[in-house]
């Protein structure tokens, strides 16, 4: 049997067309997600600070807020490394609102003070350049922070309910908790300043509460409060019989009723706020 070359059909021209070359992928532009993650909390914090506190800062002329703004943004960046920038912004704004309560009352009482400063993982503070004229004024300055801070946390919770946001609920819960913690009657906490309107013996109660909390939770912040509170207690208690100290802590029963009523009301509202904003975890 012979082979016939004409037995097979010759391929057509289209069958001999070479295959189209595969497209060469173009290199994608370099990703800059890290840059957005770095700048987002700083930009968001600055904008939110200006939106929330801009009118207030303009009204409080003469206060050097440059250090406040810098430490505010640094705190946001620090908290964002653990909880994310959204929570960090909301949390730091609530701290700012709390400190503004002290600022407003200090201005009202004519007590010179420093600009609010934020310390990452320790909170924020406003320093008084001198003691107020008496313990009642000191109590009002101390309670002004938790009062305004509670209003700020309450506004955050109302917004959380409106938007059905668990993030805002968590921020408001943290705000309620920190304002409640600040009411422990030991210096340098706000509750310690409120206790000055009654009797220095209340500082022993506060010191015991902080010591108990530290024993249960071994928190370094509680240890710092314990050390500072012990020093302040020793300093003031050793001068309790001095005429100047006795005159400073002399308060009327009406003033004590006012301080006690606000103090107890704050505790009730803050506990209720924590209960309402608490998010139950599903196991």
Rosetta blueprint (number, residue, H / E / L):
1 X L
2 X L
3 X L
4 X L
5 X H
6 X H
7 X H
8 X L
9 X L
10 X L
11 X L
12 X L
13 X L
14 X H
15 X H
16 X H
17 X L
18 X L
19 X L
20 X L
21 X L
22 X L
23 X L
24 X L
25 X L
26 X L
27 X L
28 X L
29 X L
30 X L
31 X L
32 X L
33 X H
34 X H
35 X H
36 X H
37 X H
38 X H
39 X H
40 X H
41 X H
42 X H
43 X H
44 X H
45 X H
46 X H
47 X H
48 X H
49 X H
50 X H
51 X H
52 X H
53 X H
54 X H
55 X H
56 X H
57 X H
58 X H
59 X H
60 X L
61 X L
62 X L
63 X L
64 X L
65 X L
66 X H
67 X H
68 X H
69 X H
70 X H
71 X H
72 X H
73 X H
74 X H
75 X H
76 X H
77 X H
78 X H
79 X H
80 X H
81 X H
82 X H
83 X H
84 X L
85 X H
86 X H
87 X H
88 X H
89 X H
90 X H
91 X H
92 X H
93 X H
94 X H
95 X H
96 X H
97 X H
98 X H
99 X H
100 X H
101 X H
102 X H
103 X H
104 X H
105 X H
106 X H
107 X H
108 X H
109 X H
110 X L
111 X L
112 X L
113 X E
114 X L
115 X L
116 X L
117 X E
118 X E
119 X E
120 X L
121 X L
122 X L
123 X E
124 X E
125 X E
126 X L
127 X L
128 X E
129 X L
130 X L
131 X L
132 X L
133 X L
134 X L
135 X H
136 X H
137 X H
138 X H
139 X H
140 X H
141 X H
142 X H
143 X H
144 X H
145 X H
146 X H
147 X H
148 X H
149 X H
150 X H
151 X H
152 X H
153 X H
154 X H
155 X H
156 X H
157 X H
158 X H
159 X H
160 X H
161 X H
162 X H
163 X H
164 X L
165 X L
166 X H
167 X H
168 X H
169 X H
170 X H
171 X H
172 X H
173 X H
174 X H
175 X H
176 X H
177 X H
178 X H
179 X H
180 X H
181 X H
182 X L
183 X L
184 X L
185 X L
186 X L
187 X L
188 X L
189 X L
190 X H
191 X H
192 X H
193 X H
194 X H
195 X H
196 X L
197 X L
198 X L
199 X L
200 X L
201 X H
202 X H
203 X H
204 X H
205 X H
206 X H
207 X H
208 X H
209 X H
210 X H
211 X H
212 X H
213 X H
214 X H
215 X H
216 X H
217 X H
218 X L
219 X L
220 X H
221 X H
222 X H
223 X H
224 X H
225 X H
226 X H
227 X H
228 X H
229 X H
230 X H
231 X H
232 X H
233 X H
234 X H
235 X H
236 X H
237 X H
238 X L
239 X L
240 X L
241 X L
242 X L
243 X H
244 X H
245 X H
246 X H
247 X H
248 X H
249 X L
250 X L
251 X L
252 X L
253 X H
254 X H
255 X H
256 X H
257 X H
258 X H
259 X H
260 X H
261 X H
262 X H
263 X H
264 X H
265 X H
266 X H
267 X H
268 X H
269 X H
270 X H
271 X H
272 X H
273 X H
274 X H
275 X H
276 X H
277 X H
278 X L
279 X L
280 X L
281 X L
282 X L
283 X L
